[in-house]
Amino acid sequence: MNKTIKVLSILIAIGVVATLVIAALWHFNITPNQKKEEEVKIQAEDYLNEHFKGKGYQVYDVLYDNMGNYGYFDYAAQVRNDAGTVDFLVYYNKNTQRMEDSYTTDKEVKKVNEDINPKLTTYAKKLLGDKMEISAEYDHGQGKPIIIMRIHRKPVGSDEHNFYDIVNYLHTYLKVKHADVNLFYPDSNVETVLNKSY
């Protein structure tokens, strides 16, 4: 009986210690680092002075992405205009390795959906034919649009030349500074895929 009580006591003690260790690790992981919070505030103030000077934006708090919901930053400064009508984030994007803000990227998303996609679709269909579809979205992690063109036919000799004409049109005429452009043939057994990232 004494032996059973000793074994149970040891198992309970191990369970309690393991629970305490797990709780400490969890607490450490969800608690923001004050030094990093201050660092992102300073970076955001510099960013606001460079990109939004005189427009009445202030850092009011810091968002700590302890759950990895965003994936491209850990800390972001929360910014609000003086009137309290516009809120956005300013952060160091780990993927692009530069400071960015969600206000500008949200405008880019809208531009991709409402302006670029329709114009690009019209132009691309002139070059590649009507048996195609284009989807465009903004990749916040990479900080640029991703354009995917799918042609529902077999490849033809002029496709590669036309693809690069479309990329040039996107860059030169639609003024998209950076993008990842892809061309696929989903209905074909051919694995030809064209890609241009700039």
BALOBA-1460 file (C-alpha; in Angstrom, 3 decimals):
// residues 198
<rec num="1" residu="m" x="0.000" y="0.000" z="0.000"/>
<rec num="2" residu="n" x="2.828" y="2.415" z="0.881"/>
<rec num="3" residu="k" x="4.504" y="1.652" z="-2.416"/>
<rec num="4" residu="t" x="1.306" y="2.456" z="-4.338"/>
<rec num="5" residu="i" x="0.930" y="5.787" z="-2.480"/>
<rec num="6" residu="k" x="4.568" y="6.683" z="-3.242"/>
<rec num="7" residu="v" x="4.120" y="5.922" z="-6.957"/>
<rec num="8" residu="l" x="0.877" y="7.912" z="-7.079"/>
<rec num="9" residu="s" x="2.518" y="10.822" z="-5.233"/>
<rec num="10" residu="i" x="5.427" y="10.839" z="-7.688"/>
<rec num="11" residu="l" x="3.059" y="10.720" z="-10.686"/>
<rec num="12" residu="i" x="0.961" y="13.571" z="-9.264"/>
<rec num="13" residu="a" x="4.101" y="15.614" z="-8.560"/>
<rec num="14" residu="i" x="5.331" y="15.045" z="-12.135"/>
<rec num="15" residu="g" x="1.904" y="16.060" z="-13.458"/>
<rec num="16" residu="v" x="1.874" y="19.254" z="-11.377"/>
<rec num="17" residu="v" x="5.424" y="20.201" z="-12.452"/>
<rec num="18" residu="a" x="4.616" y="19.491" z="-16.118"/>
<rec num="19" residu="t" x="1.455" y="21.609" z="-15.870"/>
<rec num="20" residu="l" x="3.415" y="24.483" z="-14.294"/>
<rec num="21" residu="v" x="6.100" y="24.293" z="-16.999"/>
<rec num="22" residu="i" x="3.462" y="24.284" z="-19.762"/>
<rec num="23" residu="a" x="1.611" y="27.195" z="-18.149"/>
<rec num="24" residu="a" x="4.859" y="29.196" z="-17.815"/>
<rec num="25" residu="l" x="5.793" y="28.548" z="-21.447"/>
<rec num="26" residu="w" x="2.292" y="29.492" z="-22.598"/>
<rec num="27" residu="h" x="2.354" y="32.690" z="-20.531"/>
<rec num="28" residu="f" x="5.805" y="33.591" z="-21.886"/>
<rec num="29" residu="n" x="4.581" y="33.057" z="-25.469"/>
<rec num="30" residu="i" x="1.457" y="35.228" z="-25.161"/>
<rec num="31" residu="t" x="3.071" y="38.065" z="-23.218"/>
<rec num="32" residu="p" x="4.360" y="40.831" z="-25.501"/>
<rec num="33" residu="n" x="7.949" y="42.002" z="-25.257"/>
<rec num="34" residu="q" x="7.903" y="45.643" z="-24.109"/>
<rec num="35" residu="k" x="11.225" y="46.392" z="-25.823"/>
<rec num="36" residu="k" x="9.855" y="45.155" z="-29.159"/>
<rec num="37" residu="e" x="6.644" y="47.113" z="-28.621"/>
<rec num="38" residu="e" x="8.636" y="50.316" z="-28.102"/>
<rec num="39" residu="e" x="10.786" y="49.493" z="-31.145"/>
<rec num="40" residu="v" x="7.760" y="49.112" z="-33.426"/>
<rec num="41" residu="k" x="6.282" y="52.372" z="-32.084"/>
<rec num="42" residu="i" x="9.494" y="54.230" z="-32.971"/>
<rec num="43" residu="q" x="9.659" y="52.599" z="-36.414"/>
<rec num="44" residu="a" x="5.999" y="53.455" z="-37.013"/>
<rec num="45" residu="e" x="6.491" y="57.100" z="-35.997"/>
<rec num="46" residu="d" x="9.402" y="57.345" z="-38.457"/>
<rec num="47" residu="y" x="7.293" y="55.665" z="-41.135"/>
<rec num="48" residu="l" x="4.363" y="58.026" z="-40.517"/>
<rec num="49" residu="n" x="6.690" y="61.043" z="-40.699"/>
<rec num="50" residu="e" x="8.019" y="59.810" z="-44.036"/>
<rec num="51" residu="h" x="4.781" y="58.645" z="-45.688"/>
<rec num="52" residu="f" x="1.927" y="60.456" z="-43.885"/>
<rec num="53" residu="k" x="3.552" y="63.665" z="-42.648"/>
<rec num="54" residu="g" x="1.079" y="66.367" z="-41.701"/>
<rec num="55" residu="k" x="-1.972" y="64.146" z="-42.221"/>
<rec num="56" residu="g" x="-2.855" y="63.827" z="-38.544"/>
<rec num="57" residu="y" x="-2.084" y="60.165" z="-37.835"/>
<rec num="58" residu="q" x="-0.952" y="58.986" z="-34.394"/>
<rec num="59" residu="v" x="0.232" y="55.670" z="-32.949"/>
<rec num="60" residu="y" x="-2.173" y="54.749" z="-30.164"/>
<rec num="61" residu="d" x="-1.300" y="51.112" z="-29.345"/>
<rec num="62" residu="v" x="0.637" y="48.019" z="-30.438"/>
<rec num="63" residu="l" x="-0.799" y="44.751" z="-31.741"/>
<rec num="64" residu="y" x="1.149" y="41.618" z="-30.775"/>
<rec num="65" residu="d" x="0.409" y="38.744" z="-33.161"/>
<rec num="66" residu="n" x="1.163" y="35.974" z="-30.666"/>
<rec num="67" residu="m" x="-1.095" y="33.469" z="-32.479"/>
<rec num="68" residu="g" x="0.474" y="33.968" z="-35.920"/>
<rec num="69" residu="n" x="-2.769" y="35.181" z="-37.508"/>
<rec num="70" residu="y" x="-0.954" y="37.567" z="-39.823"/>
<rec num="71" residu="g" x="2.245" y="35.601" z="-40.369"/>
<rec num="72" residu="y" x="4.215" y="38.473" z="-41.876"/>
<rec num="73" residu="f" x="4.748" y="40.455" z="-38.669"/>
<rec num="74" residu="d" x="4.900" y="39.866" z="-34.929"/>
<rec num="75" residu="y" x="4.291" y="43.439" z="-33.747"/>
<rec num="76" residu="a" x="2.368" y="46.220" z="-35.460"/>
<rec num="77" residu="a" x="1.712" y="49.779" z="-34.387"/>
<rec num="78" residu="q" x="-1.984" y="50.656" z="-34.356"/>
<rec num="79" residu="v" x="-2.527" y="54.044" z="-35.973"/>
<rec num="80" residu="r" x="-5.569" y="56.313" z="-35.978"/>
<rec num="81" residu="n" x="-6.236" y="59.690" z="-37.537"/>
<rec num="82" residu="d" x="-7.034" y="62.683" z="-35.326"/>
<rec num="83" residu="a" x="-10.732" y="62.531" z="-36.266"/>
<rec num="84" residu="g" x="-10.889" y="58.879" z="-35.196"/>
<rec num="85" residu="t" x="-12.321" y="57.788" z="-38.544"/>
<rec num="86" residu="v" x="-9.369" y="55.855" z="-40.007"/>
<rec num="87" residu="d" x="-7.499" y="53.011" z="-38.286"/>
<rec num="88" residu="f" x="-4.669" y="50.957" z="-39.742"/>
<rec num="89" residu="l" x="-1.511" y="49.037" z="-38.850"/>
<rec num="90" residu="v" x="2.133" y="49.919" z="-39.482"/>
<rec num="91" residu="y" x="4.535" y="46.984" z="-39.285"/>
<rec num="92" residu="y" x="7.842" y="45.542" z="-40.401"/>
<rec num="93" residu="n" x="6.981" y="42.868" z="-42.972"/>
<rec num="94" residu="k" x="9.264" y="39.882" z="-42.307"/>
<rec num="95" residu="n" x="8.847" y="38.611" z="-45.872"/>
<rec num="96" residu="t" x="9.537" y="41.813" z="-47.807"/>
<rec num="97" residu="q" x="11.918" y="43.114" z="-45.113"/>
<rec num="98" residu="r" x="10.503" y="46.617" z="-45.138"/>
<rec num="99" residu="m" x="8.069" y="48.775" z="-43.199"/>
<rec num="100" residu="e" x="4.512" y="48.699" z="-44.590"/>
<rec num="101" residu="d" x="1.055" y="49.829" z="-43.604"/>
<rec num="102" residu="s" x="-2.341" y="48.210" z="-43.985"/>
<rec num="103" residu="y" x="-3.931" y="51.476" z="-45.188"/>
<rec num="104" residu="t" x="-1.804" y="51.464" z="-48.352"/>
<rec num="105" residu="t" x="-2.083" y="47.710" z="-48.898"/>
<rec num="106" residu="d" x="-5.882" y="47.868" z="-48.509"/>
<rec num="107" residu="k" x="-5.920" y="50.553" z="-51.208"/>
<rec num="108" residu="e" x="-3.774" y="48.245" z="-53.369"/>
<rec num="109" residu="v" x="-6.237" y="45.390" z="-52.858"/>
<rec num="110" residu="k" x="-9.085" y="47.647" z="-53.979"/>
<rec num="111" residu="k" x="-7.039" y="48.844" z="-56.965"/>
<rec num="112" residu="v" x="-6.261" y="45.252" z="-58.008"/>
<rec num="113" residu="n" x="-9.907" y="44.189" z="-57.765"/>
<rec num="114" residu="e" x="-11.629" y="47.240" z="-59.203"/>
<rec num="115" residu="d" x="-9.147" y="48.721" z="-61.667"/>
<rec num="116" residu="i" x="-6.326" y="46.406" z="-62.673"/>
<rec num="117" residu="n" x="-8.185" y="43.101" z="-62.995"/>
<rec num="118" residu="p" x="-10.827" y="44.329" z="-65.512"/>
<rec num="119" residu="k" x="-8.278" y="46.189" z="-67.684"/>
<rec num="120" residu="l" x="-5.806" y="43.320" z="-67.578"/>
<rec num="121" residu="t" x="-8.526" y="40.802" z="-68.461"/>
<rec num="122" residu="t" x="-9.590" y="42.824" z="-71.511"/>
<rec num="123" residu="y" x="-6.004" y="43.200" z="-72.711"/>
<rec num="124" residu="a" x="-5.043" y="39.575" z="-72.065"/>
<rec num="125" residu="k" x="-8.111" y="38.232" z="-73.882"/>
<rec num="126" residu="k" x="-7.146" y="40.264" z="-76.970"/>
<rec num="127" residu="l" x="-3.758" y="38.516" z="-77.001"/>
<rec num="128" residu="l" x="-4.594" y="35.030" z="-75.733"/>
<rec num="129" residu="g" x="-8.245" y="34.560" z="-76.708"/>
<rec num="130" residu="d" x="-11.542" y="34.289" z="-74.868"/>
<rec num="131" residu="k" x="-10.925" y="30.819" z="-73.426"/>
<rec num="132" residu="m" x="-9.209" y="32.238" z="-70.387"/>
<rec num="133" residu="e" x="-9.869" y="33.556" z="-66.935"/>
<rec num="134" residu="i" x="-7.819" y="35.819" z="-64.718"/>
<rec num="135" residu="s" x="-7.820" y="36.064" z="-60.970"/>
<rec num="136" residu="a" x="-5.922" y="38.785" z="-59.198"/>
<rec num="137" residu="e" x="-5.394" y="39.170" z="-55.497"/>
<rec num="138" residu="y" x="-3.062" y="41.046" z="-53.230"/>
<rec num="139" residu="d" x="-0.591" y="39.003" z="-51.200"/>
<rec num="140" residu="h" x="-0.001" y="40.953" z="-47.980"/>
<rec num="141" residu="g" x="2.878" y="38.679" z="-47.015"/>
<rec num="142" residu="q" x="4.776" y="39.394" z="-50.223"/>
<rec num="143" residu="g" x="3.516" y="42.957" z="-50.532"/>
<rec num="144" residu="k" x="2.425" y="42.644" z="-54.161"/>
<rec num="145" residu="p" x="-0.394" y="41.422" z="-56.386"/>
<rec num="146" residu="i" x="-0.525" y="37.840" z="-57.614"/>
<rec num="147" residu="i" x="-2.040" y="37.483" z="-61.074"/>
<rec num="148" residu="i" x="-3.098" y="33.996" z="-62.207"/>
<rec num="149" residu="m" x="-4.163" y="33.457" z="-65.805"/>
<rec num="150" residu="r" x="-5.735" y="30.153" z="-66.830"/>
<rec num="151" residu="i" x="-6.118" y="29.341" z="-70.529"/>
<rec num="152" residu="h" x="-8.571" y="26.559" z="-71.326"/>
<rec num="153" residu="r" x="-6.825" y="25.259" z="-74.422"/>
<rec num="154" residu="k" x="-3.491" y="23.764" z="-75.452"/>
<rec num="155" residu="p" x="-0.464" y="26.057" z="-75.617"/>
<rec num="156" residu="v" x="0.376" y="27.725" z="-78.926"/>
<rec num="157" residu="g" x="3.686" y="29.179" z="-80.095"/>
<rec num="158" residu="s" x="2.789" y="32.825" z="-79.524"/>
<rec num="159" residu="d" x="1.651" y="32.346" z="-75.906"/>
<rec num="160" residu="e" x="5.059" y="32.990" z="-74.346"/>
<rec num="161" residu="h" x="5.581" y="36.212" z="-76.328"/>
<rec num="162" residu="n" x="2.037" y="37.361" z="-75.491"/>
<rec num="163" residu="f" x="2.561" y="36.484" z="-71.817"/>
<rec num="164" residu="y" x="5.550" y="38.835" z="-71.628"/>
<rec num="165" residu="d" x="3.556" y="41.522" z="-73.472"/>
<rec num="166" residu="i" x="0.889" y="41.188" z="-70.767"/>
<rec num="167" residu="v" x="3.525" y="41.492" z="-68.016"/>
<rec num="168" residu="n" x="4.905" y="44.602" z="-69.743"/>
<rec num="169" residu="y" x="1.377" y="46.062" z="-70.017"/>
<rec num="170" residu="l" x="0.821" y="45.411" z="-66.307"/>
<rec num="171" residu="h" x="4.108" y="47.055" z="-65.351"/>
<rec num="172" residu="t" x="4.294" y="49.918" z="-67.862"/>
<rec num="173" residu="y" x="0.700" y="50.936" z="-68.577"/>
<rec num="174" residu="l" x="-1.164" y="49.874" z="-65.445"/>
<rec num="175" residu="k" x="1.769" y="51.087" z="-63.276"/>
<rec num="176" residu="v" x="1.957" y="47.991" z="-61.075"/>
<rec num="177" residu="k" x="5.435" y="48.282" z="-59.530"/>
<rec num="178" residu="h" x="5.689" y="44.684" z="-58.310"/>
<rec num="179" residu="a" x="3.689" y="41.569" z="-59.156"/>
<rec num="180" residu="d" x="3.860" y="37.815" z="-59.496"/>
<rec num="181" residu="v" x="2.249" y="36.797" z="-62.802"/>
<rec num="182" residu="n" x="1.459" y="33.168" z="-63.685"/>
<rec num="183" residu="l" x="-0.015" y="31.458" z="-66.757"/>
<rec num="184" residu="f" x="-1.464" y="27.930" z="-66.562"/>
<rec num="185" residu="y" x="-3.164" y="25.514" z="-68.953"/>
<rec num="186" residu="p" x="-5.497" y="23.583" z="-66.611"/>
<rec num="187" residu="d" x="-7.318" y="21.617" z="-69.338"/>
<rec num="188" residu="s" x="-4.157" y="20.497" z="-71.086"/>
<rec num="189" residu="n" x="-1.892" y="17.552" z="-70.293"/>
<rec num="190" residu="v" x="1.014" y="19.894" z="-70.955"/>
<rec num="191" residu="e" x="2.746" y="21.118" z="-67.822"/>
<rec num="192" residu="t" x="3.751" y="24.423" z="-69.392"/>
<rec num="193" residu="v" x="3.594" y="27.177" z="-66.822"/>
<rec num="194" residu="l" x="4.893" y="30.665" z="-67.401"/>
<rec num="195" residu="n" x="5.848" y="32.811" z="-64.438"/>
<rec num="196" residu="k" x="7.289" y="36.274" z="-64.063"/>
<rec num="197" residu="s" x="7.953" y="37.960" z="-60.752"/>
<rec num="198" residu="y" x="9.171" y="41.536" z="-60.641"/>
